[in-house]
Amino acid sequence: MSRAINVNATEAHVTGMCAKHDAVITSIETLRSGGTRVVLTNGDSAARLRNAYGSKVITSAVRRQPMRVIQLPNPVSAPADVHPRTGAPSPWKARA
């Protein structure tokens, strides 16, 4: 059984229902077409939530928000004998 559920409810309501039914959320997002998509840690929790929401479960196709991935610039390269974040001598320094 799928761990993902599309529900005709707000994120706050879905979060509350998950807490009430001891269901752990892996991911949650608002749908462009209305409602909320929630992914739970296991299928049993998803089945309990589907049962709790009943007719509010969306079974038709939905429009999701596009995920925005931002590429961060590369950090400044540090010499191999220096820790890149702290600047302290690296414990992995190659020994001659």
N, C-alpha and C positions, 0 to 999 in steps of 0.2 A: 504494500500500500504506500502511496506517496506521502512524503512528509510535508509537502507544500499544500496550502489551502488559500483560495481566494474567497474573501468574505465581504459582504455588503455591510461594512461597519468601519468606524474610525480606528486609527492605530491605537488610540488610548483605550478604546473599548476592547479591542482584541488583546492588548497587553493585560488588561484587567481580567479578562476571561481566562487567559493562559495562567495567570497567577492563581485564580480560583480553582482551576483544574490541575494544578501542579504540572503544567506543560512548559518545558524550557524552550525559549525562542532561539533559533540559530540566526535568522534573518527576518527583517520586517520592512515593508515599503508600502507607500501609498501608490495606488494604481492610477494611471492617467484617466482610465475610463470610469473611475469611481470605485471606492472600496479599498481593501487592504489585502496585500499578499503576505502571508506569514509562512516561514519554514521552521518546523520544529525538529527537535533532536531525534525523535523516533516516530515510527508509524502508529504506535499505540496512542501516543498523545494526540497525534493528528486525528485519529478516529474518534477520540473522546471529544475533541473540539468540533469536528464535523457534526457529531450527534448533538452537541450543545447548541450549535448555530442553526441546524435544521435547514429551513428554506432560505436562510440568508447566505448559504454557501453559493458562490457563483460557479456555475458549471459551463457557461459559454466562454468564448474567447475574450480575453482582456487585453488592454493596452498598458504596457509597463513603461515606467520612466527609463530613458536611456541612462546607462551607467557612465559616469564621467571618470575617466582615468587621467590623472595628471602625472606627467613624467617630471620627476625632480632632477635638477642638475647633478652631475657627478660631484662628490666631495673632493676637496683639494687633496691631491696625492701627498702622502707623507713618506719620508724615507723608511725603508724596511726595518730599521733598528729603533723606530719611534712609534708609539701607539698612536693611531690616527686621530683619536678624539682627545686624549689627555695630554699627549706630547711627552709622556713618561717613557723611559726606556722600555722597549718591548721585551717581554720574557721569552719570546719566540725568535729572538735574534739568532741568525745563523752563526754557528761557531766555526772558526777556522781550524 
